[in-house]
Amino acid sequence: MAPSAIFYPPGTPMQEALPTTSLKGPALVIGSLSTAQDGRYQSVLKSLEHRDVERQLVDRLVDGATLLPPSTFSSVHVILAPHDYDTLTPRLPSFLSTLWSSLTALGLLHISNLDTSLQNLSSELTLAGFTIISNRDGALISQKPSFSQGASVLLKKSAAPASLLLPRRGLDPALKSSRQALWTIISPATPPIDPESLLKPEDRVRPAACEPTAKGAPRRKKACKGCTCGLAELEEEEQRAGKVVVLNGAEDGETKEIAMGEKVKLAAAAKASSKATSSCGSCFLGDAFRCASCPYLGLPAFKPGEKVEIDLDSDDF
């Protein structure tokens, strides 16, 4: 619930504008040693002599030496010196919360002898739950609302509006049949399409087959997968009848031309034997790691122990 201010016409005395309940019942007067010495504390007590008054010092309340009874006082009067307000500033929220609990509903809080030291007093009072009534001439009066903290209010539920049944609109039979025909996969009004009519004359031309390849004739391509022109058989025959050159890995090694079948036997024997190594152990890495008399000079790098072969029938030469 938002705080509501109490307005009164200009010129109306403050005692007439305040609720009559605040002028009755017990009152609490809070002062300090400074205001007791200059007589201001005694002046407030004298103005409330017709009521039941309880007297307290602000330092005892702030330090927790004295606890105030809850919802007891109809008005609380605070009269302090300016330096007392400066000391109270860090503990102002807890101090106002204590005063709020001790006041009855619609109880008044009077804070007198104010200066510019408490600039945030109005906001702190609002946060504590008070409603500010008057703030002028160094005196501030605020009021505790009639409701208490944690009070619950039962909200009335509004009756749910009755549901209205909308009349169904009749659909034209002709429109209904046209919609059904729109989403029909096979419409009786649409003739089937012959797939042969979609082919063009160039689509019906059969691609020319590869011409048979003759032995020794120039070739520009290799046999394709599923070859029917005889190129695959020709390449297989040439590979069987072809010869390779094998370089011996020794320092005074020589080249030797052998048949493909002998190559297969040598490869199997090399695989079964232990891996051969060179004297320096780095010939297989490439020319950058070979000496001037290395028999592998000029050849690409290879794996250790692998025979270096050159196919003389290859088209790359």
N, C-alpha and C positions, 0 to 999 in steps of 0.2 A: 504494500500500500504506500503510495507516494505521500510525503509529508504535506500538510496543508497549513497555511499561515492564517492567523486570526487578525483581521483588519478592524480598525475602529476609527471613527471620524476624528479629524484633527481638532485639537483642543480638549479632547476628552481626558480626564485625569487617568493616570495609569492604574490606580486602585479600582476605579470603576470599570476599566476595560478588562481587568484580569478576572478569571472565573472566581466565583465566591467560594468554591471548594478549596482554592489555594490559600484563602485567608483564614481557613479553619484547619484544625488538625495539627499534629506535631510538625515542628520545623527543625531543620538542622542548620547550624551556623558553623562555617569552617573559616578559621583565621590562621594567623601566624604570629610569631613573637613581635614582628615589626608593627603589624596593625594593632596588636594589643598594647604596645607601648605608645603609639601615637593617638589612641583613643577611638579609632574607626571601628574596631571590633566591638567595643562596648556600646557604640552608638547603634549598631545593628541589633544587638541584644536588647537594648532599651526599647527599640521600635517594635519588638516582638514579645514584650513582657506579658501581654494578655494571652499568649499561647504557650503550649508545652514545647520548650526549646531544649534541644540537645546541642552541646558544645564540643567541637573537635578541633584539633590542630592538623594542618595539612600534612606535615611531615610524618605524623603517626599513621595517617591513612595511606600515604604513598608507600611507606615502608612496610605496610601490612601489620603494624602493631595493633591496629583496631579494625574490627570488621563491622560493617554497617548491616543492620537487619534489612531484609528485602521487603520492598513495597510497604514502607512504613511512613515516610515523610511526605506531606503534601507540598512542601516547598523546601528548597535547599538554597542557602545564601553563602556565597564564597566571596570573602573580602581579603585580598592579599596585597602586598607591596609589589612594585614593578619588578624588583630583583627576585621575588618569590615566583612570579610568573615565568621569569627566565629559567629558573631552576626546574620548574614544573614542565617545561616544554617537552623534554624527551619522554616523560611518562604521562603525557596528556591523554592519549587514547585509553590507557588502562584506568586512569583517574576518572574520566568521563563515563566509562563503562560501569565503574563502581557506583557513581552517583545515579546513573540511569536505573540500576537495579534497586536502589534504596527508595526511589520515588514511587508514589502511587500513580495510577492512571490519571492523566491530565495534571500531574504535578508540575510545578514550576521550578526552574533553575535560574537563580539570580547570580550573575558574576559582575562584581563591581571593581572600581579602581583600575580599569584596563588602560593600557597604552598601546603603542605600536609594536610591542615585542611579540604578541600573539597574533600574527597576521593570518594564520591558518586556523584560528579558533572556530570560525563559522563552518568551515568545511569539516573539521573534526567533530563538531556537534552534530552535523547532518549525518556523518558516517556512524556516529554512536546511536542515532535513532531519534534525536531531538528535532523539534520544529521551532525555528527561530521566530520569535514574536516581535522583539524590539532590539535595536542595536544603535544606541546614540548616547552621546555625552559620557563615554567611558563606561557605560553599563550595558550589559547584554542580558536579555531575558529569553529563555527558551522553554518549551513545554514538552513533556513526555506524552506521546499519543495514548489514546484510550485502549488500543490493543496491546497485547504482550508479545514477546518474542516466542516464536514457535506456535502461535495460534493458528488453527486450521479453520477454514470456512468451507462449508458444503456448497458446492455449485449445483444449481438445478440443471438437469439435462433437458434440453428442448426435445419435444416429441419429433420423432423422425417423420419426414414428409411421406405421405402415402404414395406408393408407386402408381403411376398411370399406365394403363395398357393402351398402346397406340394401335389404331386399326390397321390391319394389313391391307396393303394396296393390291388389288387384283391385277394380274399380269395378262397382257393381251396374248391369246393363244398363238397368233401368227408371229409375234415377236419372240415368244418362247421357243417355237420351233426353229426360228432363224438362229437363235443363240445356240441351240443344240447342234444345228448343222455346222456352225462355225467351228466348234471344237471336236467334231467328228473326224477321226483319222482317215477313214475311207468314205468319201461322199459319193453317193450314187450318181450325182450329176457331173462328176469329174471323170473323164475317160482315162484309162491307164496309159502310161507312157512306155513305148517300146524302147528298150535300151539300145538296140541296134541302130535306131534312127539318130542317136546322139553321136555316132562315130562318123568322122570325116573320111574322105578317100585316102588321104595320106596316113590316117591311122590304120587302115587296112593293109598297107604295103608291108610285106614281111622283110625284116632286116636281112641284109646280105650276109651270108656265112663267111667265115675266114677262109681265105684261099690256102690250099695245102702248101706247106713250106718244104722246099727242096734242100737237100744237104749241100752246104757250101754257099747257098744263096744269102745275100745280105739280109740282115734282120734289124728291125728298129725297136722291138719290144720283146719281153719275155712271155712265156706261156701264162695264160690266165687260168683261173680256177675253173675246172671242168672243161678243159681245152678239147676241142673236137677237130682241129685242123692238123694235128700231128706234131705241133711244135713241142709239146710236153715230152713226147716219146723221143724226139730228136735231142732235146737237151739232156735227157737221162742217159741216152747212148753216148753222147759226147763226154758226159761226166765220167762214165765207166771207162771209156777208151782214152781219156785225157791223161796227161803226165804232169807231174809237179816237180819242182826243184827243191831239194832239202839242203839246208846249210848246216854243216857240222859246227857245234858250239865250241870246239877246241881252238887253241890259239893258232895252230897251223891247219885249221880245218879246211875242208874243200866242199864244193858244191857237187851234188849228185842228182841226176835226173832219174826218177823212178815212176813206175806206173801207179795208177790210182789204187789198184788192189794191194800193191806193196806198201803204199802209204797207210792203208788201213791196218796192215799187220804191224808196221812200225809204231803207229799211234797206240795200238793195244799193248805192244811191248814197252813203250815209254810210260804208259799209264801203270803197268804192273811193276816197273822198276822204280828205284828210289829217284827222287828229284835231283837233277844235276844242278850244280852251282858253278859259277865262274870263279876265276882267281880273285877278282876284286869284289864280286858279290853284288855289283850294281849295274851290270850290263842290261838287265831287263827294264831299267827305269827310263832309257832313252839316250839320245846322243849327248845330252848335257852331262851324263854320268859315265860315259865311255872314254877309253883311252884312244890314242891315235892308231894303235895296231889292233883294235877290237874288231873281230870279224862281223859283228852286228852293226858296225857304223853305217849310218844311213837308213837303217831299218826302223820301223815304228816300235814303240815300247810293247812288251809282251809280259806274260806271267812267268814267274820263275819255273824252269824245267820244261817249258812249252817249246815244241819244235816250230821253227819259223819256216813257213812254206810259201812258195810263190806259184800260183796257177798260171801256166803259160798259155792256156786256152781261154783265159778270161778276156772279155771284151774291153776291159779297161786298159789294155796294152796295145 
